[in-house]
Each structure stands twice: as structure tokens, then as C-alpha cells.
């Protein structure tokens, strides 16, 4: 016997209203899920924009980490994470990253940064490898300033692929309203808020 013919000849059963409602609800949920996923994919596909310009001398000094995307090279940092930038005579910037380990000891990393573009460019390259390796492109990482307080009291730093993210402030703590506002803007720019980890002062 041909199973296809058997199925065609079988008596049809009506679909009740509750079943229809469940089916419609399921289709609506599926459509909404696809819409949200598509929207997120489009947001992530949008090229990341930086601020128009940065006053480098004004940017110098100490910044405290408020939150970040967790990364492998900061795993030992338990609290008091900060970065101090110092302008050098050759136009480069000395970078001193410090944090306290879970034992309360300071851990430091000394690096360098250079601008990509003009003197007010918000795009920099940063390295923490030894100076003699600075000719190798791979030792330089992108450091893009994507949001900056007009008074240089807070800054948001990332890179083109949105794999790294830092929210920094001139003070060890940031006003809750300011922090929530930044999170809202980051969400609109395609960042995953679930990945953001607040830092301990």
C-alpha cells in the first residue's frame, strides 16, 4: 500500500480554536524572535563610530575603570583598576595600567600608545609588548574613543569589532544616572550589555 495515498484518504479532523490560538501565538513568537535577532545583527554590522576629535593633552592623566567586557589579560585584576596616560616628547603616549590582585598587591603593565591620523584623532594603537617588538603590527591593539564627556570626566573605549570595551572615569565611581545613560547608548550601538562587568573600586 502506498503510504501517501493512505494519508490522503484518511478522514480529516478539524482543528479546534485553542489549537489555532496556540499556533498563532507560536508563529508570532517566532516572528518576533527573528525580528529581534535581525535587528541585533544589523546593529552589529554597522561600522563603529568614534567621537569626532580628542584633545590629547586634556585626555592625559589618570582614568579609573568603571566597567568592561571581561578579557584574558585582566583576569588577575580584582579591584582599583586604573590607567595613567602621559604625553611624551615624541608625541607618543606612555600608558601605565595598574590594578590590585585578590591578594591586595599592585600589578602594573607599562605600554605605549600612538595616534592613527591627525593630532586630534580619536583612534589610537596601544602596545604592551617590549619596545624592540614595536615594528610588528600584531603587537599593536586598537584603542578607539567612541564616547567622551565634553568635560573629559568619563570616556568609553572600544575597537572596530566590539570585542573589547571599557567605561572609564576620572573618579573611582560614576553617578548611577550617567552609567545607565551610557549603557543605553552602548546597547543602541550594538554592544551586548550582558557581557559588561562592573569593576570594583
Secondary structure, DSSP 4 states (H G I P E B T S, - for coil): --HHHHHHHSPP-PPPHHHHHHHHHHHHHHHHHHHHHHHHHHHHHSPPP--S---HHHH-EEEEEEEEE--GGGTT--EEEEEEEEE-TTS-EEEEEEEE-TTS-EEEEEEEEEESSSTT-SEEEEE-S-GGGTTSGGG-EEEEEEEE-TTSSEEEEE-TTS--EEEEESSSS--HHHHHHHHHHHHHTT--GGGEEEPP-
